[in-house]
């Protein structure tokens, strides 16, 4: 071989070689991200050697699937003019004008596809760091909020934009991480470039001219195999990977495939009016029958068109002497695992810990969902959250029967105070349609109240929010009419920016978990709020509820199951003013009965003697628990879009099913004991598994079909 030929063989690549280079390059940049994320997974859970190898191999198969799709797309773009078959046939020489033209086209198109992958991988890297998860439904729901608030609503300072700005202000944290990520990616690309140039391309040059047809066939077979991840089940094999560890199951998933599925679910949730909610092909009729048995508690279901609307039946609940005022304080991400504990020698929630002894405290209370929109929906309307995009955002035009509407029909003034924008989760549209008289938002605060922190933030501080609540209670008490007043705090939401109002908050700020200092600040403001109202007599004839809209957003827990189920651990304090207390109506105590947010509306209506004759409520009137143990068969249905799980909590514990991994696990109510993997056919859980299936299928399907309630057909029967 002449010197010129040698130079040519190592410096000029054919179209097939260029295609091979980009194909493997797409694999390399995906593998580089997984290796970059690996130290985080190792810091949270130490795997066995076999588990680590399995994780990386399954991840590699997923990367080949995405790389094959990407390189075919790049080749189709490059070959748009003359067609890929003509190029691979060899009719254009590797050094000819046509061949050079198409190779340059492939380089350009490959660069575009590679940049697209890199952008997605960068977003996934950041999201994984904050949420220990690949880009999922929640991310695209958040992105939709961000775009909608900025374009449709013109809210450049909407909640989604403000949260993004607040997180980006931590420049040093994310900038160093991103720099490290790009260094790893750059090194991986450089190593592959060197390997290909020094070894792969020369070997290909020695073989390709002898048998171009064989080279084309071999490359085609490799691409076809890669498109299936070298497995007959293709992408499905990646999704059902037999990895019991949630940490390493997540790491093994391909971020592009994961994000594409989440995006598909987001689009489907927005565009489809119905979704096939099926587990083990349970028919809707069977799901409805089982659900009726579960939630009916002996009641009749009089209208087959709205199969979960039930008739009221006489119960043994507590009835107050007169309609009481109702104050509901939803505390952002209030997690009962953080109550009654110390940190750095400081009590985190001294006021709430004392209030527990003066209230009916539900120690086994659960949020039905894992986001604010879902918690408010479940609490106000006694219906389970959707598994897809929140009903408040996409199904706000449907017919519901919610607590504010019923109270308003009985002469209550209904209001809500928030410190954010009124379009939060389409809140304004939803609550206005469902009985709220007035919604106060950040624009109703005094002009001298600054936003939390020194820059853009989520809203006004909780102290100012409770001050506005106090002002509204004073006005409402003076009116002489019963009232319903709800609020949603903010400070315990990431990034936990709260005023340093006391020395103990400064002490707690030394903890890397900013939630503790934010919770201590809120606890102090709640104590001030209660003390001022009691001294002024403004809680007369009033029932106060304090609960979490959900548990912690952040992944917190000792086990993988606790990390998943911990999102639901929101406590409930039910406090009744002395003016309403009698031995037959109220006894401060700790309640062990399982309860959840859907039980609030039936309980409050029952206490006030306002239970409607028919209602689609999925919760129960638990007012009997104010004085004695009762309703021992009560349960809580749980649904999480973070982890794509559903669950059933009752006195036997918590049964969780992963829609993603198709696995079933059981754990105690406190999530402290080792979890137990269960088979769907296990007699110990078979009945509860069928009940969980039924609740999932029926509640989601009927909601999407707008068959929960009809004011036209049923309103006159209230």
N, C-alpha and C positions, 0 to 999 in steps of 0.2 A: 504494500500500500504506500503510495507516495505521500510526501509530507503535506501537500495541499489537501489530499483526501483525508488525512488524519485530522487536520485542523477542522475540515468541514464536518467530519463525523461527530466531533465534540462540541460544535458551536451552532449547527443548524438542526433544528428538530422538525420532523414531519408533522402533518396534522394529527396523526394518530398519537405520536409522542406528546404533542402539546395537550391533547385531550387527556392522556394518562397523567400528565403532570398536574393539571388542574383538578382532576378527580381526586387524586391522593392529597393534594393541597387542601381541598375542602374537608377531607377526613382529618387532616392534621390540625387545622384550626379549631375544629370541634373537640378533638381529643385534648388540645392544649387548655381549653376552658375547663374541661372535666378535671384535669390534673391541677389546675389552679384552684379549683373548689375543693379538692381532696383534703388539704390540711384542715379546713373547717370541719369537714365530716369526721376526720380523725380526732379532732379536739373534743367532739361531742360523744363519739362512740368508737371504741377500739375494735376493729373487725378481726376475725380470724384471717389467716392467709388465703384460705379457700374462698371466703366471702369477698375479699378484696379482688382476687383474680376474677371471680364470677361477675362482680360489678363492672370491672373494666372491660371484660370480653363482651358482655351484653351491651354496654355503652358503645363499644367499637362497632358492633353490628348495626346499632341504630345510626351511628355516624355514617356508615357506608350507605345506608338507605337514603339519607338526606343528601350525601355527596353525589350519589348517582343521579338523583333527581336534579340537583343543581348543575351538574356537568352536562346532562342532556339538554337542559334548558339553555345553557350557554352555547352549546353546539348548534341548537336549532336557531338561535339568534344569529350566530356567525354564518350559518349555512343558508340563511333565508333567501339569498339571491340565486344560488345554483343547486341547492339541496345537498344534504349530508350524504346520501348514497353515492353521488357523483364524486364527492371528495374522497370518500373511503375506497372508491374503486381504483384509485391511482391514476386516473386520467389527467390529473394535474400533478406535475412533479413537485417534489418537496422544495426545489429551489426555483421553480418556475414562477412567473408573475402571478398566475392564478392561485397557486399554492401559497405563496407568500401573502397574498391578499387575504385569503381565508384564515391563515394562521394569525395574522394581525387582528382579524375580526374576532377570532376565538380568544385572543389575549384580552381584547377590550371587553367582550361580553363576560369572560371569566372574571375579569377584575370587578365588573359591576355586580355579578352574583356574589363574589367573595366579599365585597364591601357590604352588601346586604346581609350576608351571614354574620359578618363581624359586628354590625350594628345590633342585630338581634342577640348575639351572644354577649355583647357588652351589657345590654339591658338585662338579660337573664342573669349575668354575673352579679350585678347590683341588687337585683330582686332576691336572688338566692341568699345574698349576704344578710339582707334585712329580714327575710321571711323564711329562710331555710327551705325554699321551694322554687321550682322553675316557674316561668311565666304561666299563670293560670287564669281561670275565669275572673278572679278578683282583680287581677292586673288590668285586663281588658275592660272590665266594668269601670275601674278607676280611670283608665285612659279615655273611655267614652264620656265619663263625667267631666274630665278636664277639657276635652274638645267641645262638648256641648255647652258648658258654662262659658267658655271663651268665645264661641262663634254664635250659637243660637241665642244665648241669654245675654251676651255682652258683659259677662262677669269676669273681668280680668283678675279680680281678687276673690273669686269663688273658693269654696273649701278645698277642692282638689288642687287648684293652682297655689293656694296658700300653703298647703301641706308640702307640696313639691318644693316651693321656695324655702320653707323652713328647713327641709332636709338638705337642700343644696347649700345652705349657709354653713354647714359643717364642712368647709372646704378642705381642710387638711385631711379629714378622714376619708372622704371619697376620692380626692385627687391622688393621694398616695396609693390607694387601692387600684384605681384605674391605671395609674402609671405602671404599677407592678403587673397588672393584667396585660397591658400592651407590650411590656418587655417580654413576658412569657410567650405571647403570640408571635412577636417579632423573632424571637430566638427559634421557635418551632418552625416558622416559615423559612428562616435562613438555613437551618439544618436540613430541611427537606430539599431546598434549592441546591445545596452543596451535594447532597447524596444523589440527587437525580442527575446533576451535571457531571459528576465524577464517575458514577457507576451505572445508573439505570439507563441514561441516554446512550452511552457508548455500547452497552450490551444490546440495546434495542436496534442501534444502527448496524450492528454486525448481523442481526437476524432478520430484520424487516425486509431488506432488498431481496433476499433469497425467496421469501414466500409472503408477499403482501396480503394475499387472500387469507393465509393462516393467521397473520397478525391481526387482520380485521376481525376474523372469527373469534380469536382469543380475546380481543378487547371487548367485543360485543357480549361474549359469554360472561366476562368479568363484570361488565356493567349490569347485565341482567341479574346476575347473582347478587351484586351489591344492592340493587334496587329492592331485593327481598331480604336483605341483611343476611344472606347466605343461610336462610332458614325457610322451610316451605310455608310457614305461617306469616312470614313477612313482618310488618310492623306490629301485628297482633302479638307475636311472640315476645316483643319487647315490652308491651304493656302488661302481659301476664307473667313477667319474669318471676321465677320462684325465689324471691328474696324476702325473707320474713322481716328484716330490719327496714323500717320506713326510711331511715336515714340513707341507707345504701340503695334501696329501691329507687328513691328519688334521684340519687346521684347517677344511677345507671340509665335513667330515662334520657332520651335525646331531647335537648331543649327546643329544637326547631319543631320536631314532631309534637312535643308536648304543647308548645305555644300554638301550633296550627289547630290542634284539637280544641284548645281553649277558645281560640278565635271562632272556630266553627260553632261551638256551643253558644258563644255570645251572639253571633249573627242569627242563629236559629232561635234563640230566646227572644230576640227582638222582632223577628219576622213571622214566626209561626204562632198561630193562635192556639194550637194544640200540640202536645208532645206525647210520644208513646212511653209513658212512665210504666215500665214493666220490669219486674224482677221474677225470674223463673216463670215468665209468661203468665203471671197471675192476672186473670180477667178483671176488668173494672167492677163488674157486678159482684164478684166474690170479695174484692177488696172493700167495696162499700158495705157489704153485709158484715164483715169482720169489724170494720171501723165503727159501724153503728152499735155493735155489741160492746165495743170498748168504751166509746164516749157516751153512749146513751144512758148508762146507769139506770136502766129500767124505763126510760122514756120512750114515747112513740115518735115515729118519723112520718108525718102526715102527708107529705107532698113528694111524690116520686120524681118530679122534675128537679127538685133541689134535695137530693137524698140525705144530706147531713143536717138539714133543718129539723130540729126536734121540738116537741111540745114540752112545756114546763111541767114539772111534777113537784108535789110537796116534799120538802126535805126537812132535815133537822138542824138547819143552820141558825146562826145568830141573827136576830133582827133588832136593829137599834130603834129607840123610841121615836125618833124623827129623822128625816133625811139629813145626812151629815155632809159638811163640806169635804171635798176630797183634794188633797195635795199629793201629787206624785212626782218624786224626784228621781229621774233616771240619771245615774252617775255613770259617766263614760268609763267603760271597761272596768267596773268595780268587780273585783275578783275576790271571792271569799277566802281564798288561800292566803291573802295578805292581811286579813283582819286578825286582831288579837295576837300580834307578834311584835318583837323588838328588832331594831337594827341599829348598830353603832351605839348601843345603850339608850336608844330613844324609842318610846312607844310610837308606833306608826299611826294607829287610829284610836287614840284614847277616848274620844267622844263616842264614836260608833261602838266601841267595846262597852261603854257604860249604857248606851242606848239599848243595847241588846237585852240587858236586864230589865228594862222598862217597857219592852215591846214584845209582841209575838214574833219571834225570830225563827225563820225557816232555814234550818241548817242543811236541808237537802233540796234547796231550790235550784232550778236550772233555767238558763236562758234557752229558748227554743232555737235560736239562730246565733250567728257569730258576727253580725254587723249591726250597726245602729238602725238602719232601715228595717231590718228583719225583727229586731227586738221591739221596736215601736209598733210595728204591724201586729206582732203576736200579742203584745200587751193590750193594745187599744181595741183590737178586733177579735181576739180570742180565736185566731186561726193560725195554722202553721205556716212558716215562711216557705217560699218556693225554693226548690233545689237550684234553679237557674237564677237569672237576674231578679233582683228584689221586686216584689209586687208593687211596692210604693213607687218604683221608678217606671215600670213598664205596664202595670195592670191597674194604675190608679183610676182609670175610668170605669172599672168594673163595679158591680153592686156589692157592698159590704154592709154589715150591721155592726157598728162600732160603738164603744162606750160613750164618746162625746155625743153621738146622735141620740142615743137613748136618754142620756141625762138631760140633754137639751129639750127633748119632748116632755120631760117632767119638770120643766121650769128652772133648770140649772143654767147658770152662766158658765160657758166653757172657754177656757183660754190656755195658751201655751206660751212660754217664754224661752227663747234660745239666744245664745250670744253669737251666733253665726248668721249667715245669709239665709233668708227664708226659703230659698230654692234648694237647701240642703236635702239631697235624696228625694227631690220633688215633694218635699214636705208640705209646702204651701198648697199645692194642687190637691194633695191627698187629704189633709186634715180639713181643708175648707169644704171639700165634697162630703166629708164624713163627720160633720157636726160641730166643728170648732167655730166659736164665735170670732175669736181674734187670735192672731199669732203675732207676738212681739219678737223682733229680731234685733240684730246689731244696730240698725238704724234708729231704734227707739231708746238707746242708751244716752245718757247725758253726753254732750260733746266733749267734755273734759276727760272722759274715760278713754284712756289709750288702749290700744290693742296689746295683747300679751307679747312681751319681748320688745327688742329694739328695732326689729324689722318686720316684714310681712309675716303674719301668723294666722292662726285659725280663727280667732275671735277675741271677745272680751274676756277678762279674767273671771273666774268663778265667784270671787267676792262681789264683784259688780253685778253679776248675774243674780246672785241671791239677794242683793240689795233691791234690784228691780222686782224680784219675786215678793219681797216684803212690802214694797210699795203697792203692788197689785193686790196682795192679800188685804191690806188696809182698805183699799178702795172697795174690794168685793165684800168684805165684812160689813162695811158701812151701808152697802146696798140693801142688806136685810134678806137677800135671796141666797139660796144654796148655790155653791159654785164648785166647779172642777178646774183645777189649775195644775198644769204639768210643766216640767222643765227638763232640760238636758244639759248637764255640765260638760266641761270641755278639757280642763287642765290635765286630766289623767290620760289624755290622748297624746301619742307621739307627736311632737318631740318633747313633751313634758316641760314646757316653759311656763313657770309660775313665779309670782313675786316672792322674793326672799323676805317674808314678813316677820319671821321669828328666828331666833338662834337655832332652834331644833331643825328647822328646814335647811339651814346652812350645813348643819352636821350631816343630815341625810343626803345632801347633794354630793357628799364625798363617796357615796355608794355608786358604783357604775350603772346600776339600774335606776334611771331617772324617775321611774314610776313611784318609788317610795317617797321621795320628796314631794312630788305632785300630790300623792294621796294624803300626806300629812298636812299639806296646805289646805286641801279640800276639807279634811276632817276639822281643822280649826275654823274654817269659814262656816261649816254646817253647825258647829257648836255656837258660834256667834249668832247665826241666823235663828236657831231654835231659842236661844236665851232671850234675844230681843223680842221675838214673837210672844213668848210666854209672859215676859214682864209686861208687855203691852196688852195682854189678853186677846191677841189676834189669832190664837189657835182654838178659841172656844168653838165647840160643836164641829170639830174637825178631825178627820182621819188622815194620817200622813203615811205614805209609803216611800221607802227608800230602797232602791234596787239597782242592779247593773243592767244596762242595755245589753250587755254580754260580758263575758270574762275578758281576760287579757287578750289583746290582739297578738302580742308577741308570743313566740313559742317558748313556753315555760313548763318544766316538769322533769321528774326523775326518770320516767319511762316514756317510750314513744306513745303509748296509749294515753298517758296523762297529758302529754303535749297536745294531743288531738282533742281529748275531751275537756281539757282545761279551759278551752274557749267558752264552755257553757256554764262555768261555775260562778254564777252571779248570785249574791245573797239577796234576801228580802227581809226588811224590817217593816212591820205593820204596827204603827203607834196610834193610840186612840186618846183623845183629850179627856181630862177628868170629868168634864161636863157630860160625857156620853157613857162613862163607865158605870156598870153595875156588876154584881157578882154573876149575873146570868149572861152578860154580854162581853166581858173582857177579863182575861187573867194573863198578865205578862208571863211568858213561858217560852221555852225553846221547843220547837216542833220538829219531829223526825220524819213526818210524812213527806213523801216526794211530792213536789209541786213545781209548776213552771209558769212562764209568763202568760200562757193562754188561760190560766185560772184566775187572773186578776179581775178581768171584767165581770165574769159571773159572780165572783165573790163580793166585789164592791156593790154590784146591783142587788145581790141577795141581802147583804147587810142593811141596805136602805129600803128593802121591800119593793124593789123596782124590777124584779125579774120579769122579762117579757114572756108572753104566752107562748110564743114560738121564737126560736133563735138558732142560728147556725154555729153556735159556739162549740169549740172543740175542748174547752176547759170545763172545770166543775166549780160549783159554789163550795168553797172550802171554809166558809165562815164558822162552821162548827168547831174548827181548830182553835178559835179564839178562847175557848173555855175547856176543851177536852180533846182527847185523842179520838180521831174518827177518820173516815175515808182512807182506810189502810190500803185499799187496792188502787189508789191514785197513781198515776204514772206521768212521765214526761217524754215527749217525742223530740228528738234532736236532729238538726240538719246543719251541716257545715259545708260551705263552698270553699273554704280554705283547704281542707284535707279531702274533700269529696267523700264525706262519710255521712251516714245516718245512724241514729241510735234510739234506744228505748231504755229509759231509766225507771225502775220501780223498786219496791222494797228488797228485791233479790239482788240488785246491783244494776250495772250499766252494760247493755249489750250494744256493741258498735259493729257496723258493717261498712266496709270500704267498697264503694262503687268502682273504684279504680283497680284495686287488687283482688276484688271479689273474695275477701276474707272476713271472717266473723270472729270477734274477740269479746270476752266477758271480763269485767273487773268490778270491784266493790264501789259503793257510792262515793267514797272519799278518794278513790283512785290511788290508794296507797299500797294495796296488795299486788303481788305479781299478776299480770293479766293471763288469762287462759284462752288459748285458741280453741274455737269450737267448730264442729261440723254442722251444717244446716240440718242434718238428719239426727243430730244428737238429741235423744229424748229430753235431756235436761233443759234444752233451749228451743226445741222444735216449735212449741206453741208461741213463744215470744218472737221467734224469727218470723212466723207467719203473720203475727200481729204487726211487726215492724214493716214487713212488705206491704201489708194492707194500708197502713197509715201513709206510707210513702206514695203508693200508687193512687189512692183515692184523693188525698188532699191536694196533690199536685195537679192531677188530671181535672178535677172539678174546678180548681182555681183558674186554670188556663182556659177552660170552657165557659167561664163566667156562670157557673152553676152553684155558687155558694149561697147567694141570696138574691132576691128580686124585690125591690120596693114596689114595683107595679103589681106583682102577683101576691106578695105576702105582707106588704106594709100595713094593710088594714087589719091584719090579724094580730098585730102586736098588743 
